[in-house]
Amino acid sequence: MIDAVPPPDLVDQCCHGVLRTELGLGTFETQLGRTGGPPAPGTTFFDTQTGFAVRRWCPPLLGLDAHCAPARYLARRRELGVLETGRRLLRGSGISTYLVDTGLPGDLTGPGEIAAAGAADAHEIVRLELLAEQVADTSGTVDSFLANLAEAVHTAAASAVAFVSVSAVRQGLDADPPGPGEVRGAAGRWLTRRRIQEPLEDPVLLRHVLWSAVASGRPLQLRLGMDDPTGLAAFAAATNGLGTDLVLLHGYPYHRQAAHLASVFPHVYADVGPALVRTGARAADVLAELLELAPFGKLLYSSGARGLPELHVVSARLFTQALSRVLGAWVAEGAWARTDAERVAAMVAAGNARRVYGLSGAGESRV
């Protein structure tokens, strides 16, 4: 079997910052459940695959026994304080590089802070919807908005490693960019509605912003959420050969469809991390399905973690454990050579992300 210890060079290709504030039981459970609300009366989010994984992997990093009671774990968290807890957990995750989507609201750490806490490298991913909303809030006319948006995308491309869209897949993507008249009309309507802080969900403007990102040449991440990515085939075909890679994020339970698109289009890649956190003890089965469909050079690890540093740890451990179990079984069966298994593990863990995002070697690009 391949060693289950996390690879020394693990690149988290999409995550978020961690909370700076001390957490009580209610706040911790809300973050653990990732539902935006508390658990049902008489239940706990610790009784989930993610909750059990937290109790398995995180207590030893804080000096406790694995599987300790939630109350004991949270008490130890309070003893250490939020900064020391975050430092121990992030440094124990095995992650050497974080690509941080800075578009979430709340008191979350930025790339520099997560790099310092985790003794790692960190780079920013710019959320297109938020970028457009910020430009709209400072632009008085349609002409100024469109000019300022183009400049904002250009400026962001000079410093960020990628763009991400969280709404485009849900709104649907036509293959081609919208015409100037369509864009101006949509911009005028949306700027009027922005008086009540309406988020960017207009399909025409979303297509315009996406194609602006494609023109920048930076990788474009598309968050799938719970949506079937099959509808992206036309957009993938239209962007093929333009020099911009598309990375499909968080595709579970449609991970097989995402892996299929990665096998069809040379510039499309699939994400493997968050699905493993959701499936917990069954993570190896899900990973094996991804490896059945996508070329090994088209799969990239990410945690999708936000709020709790525990989620960075859990994702990294479940990923490396699942990778070890799947590839180790194939080596034991004689289907794979051990050297090939180790090479593929390094590709999915870090090498593919370093190639797609143009990252330097470990330790050379710390924020």
Number of C-alpha atoms within 10 A of each C-alpha: 14 18 13 16 12 20 19 14 17 25 30 26 32 27 22 27 26 24 19 16 12 12 17 12 12 13 14 18 20 17 20 24 19 14 11 11 12 18 16 8 6 5 9 16 20 19 11 15 16 24 21 17 24 23 21 16 22 26 23 15 17 18 11 14 15 16 16 14 12 16 10 12 21 15 13 16 20 15 11 13 14 17 14 15 19 23 17 18 25 26 19 20 25 22 24 24 28 27 25 28 24 19 19 12 6 11 12 19 19 17 24 18 16 26 22 16 19 24 17 24 25 25 26 24 28 24 20 26 22 18 18 22 19 13 19 23 13 11 17 11 14 20 13 14 22 20 13 17 21 16 13 16 20 15 12 21 19 11 12 18 21 31 27 26 22 19 20 25 21 17 14 15 20 16 15 14 20 17 10 10 9 13 19 18 13 18 21 15 12 20 21 13 12 15 9 8 13 13 14 20 15 16 19 22 23 26 22 20 24 22 16 17 24 19 15 20 15 22 25 27 25 23 21 23 18 13 15 18 25 13 14 21 16 14 17 21 16 14 21 16 12 11 14 19 24 27 25 28 30 26 25 23 16 17 26 22 19 29 27 20 23 26 20 15 18 16 22 26 29 30 29 29 30 27 25 28 26 16 18 22 16 15 23 22 14 21 21 15 13 22 17 13 18 21 17 19 17 23 29 27 27 30 28 23 24 23 23 20 25 26 28 27 25 27 29 30 25 27 28 24 19 23 26 22 21 21 25 21 15 16 18 12 10 10 10 14 15 17 10 12 20 16 14 18 19 16 21 22 30 27 22 22 25 18 12 21 17 13 18 12 14 17 12 10 13 18 14
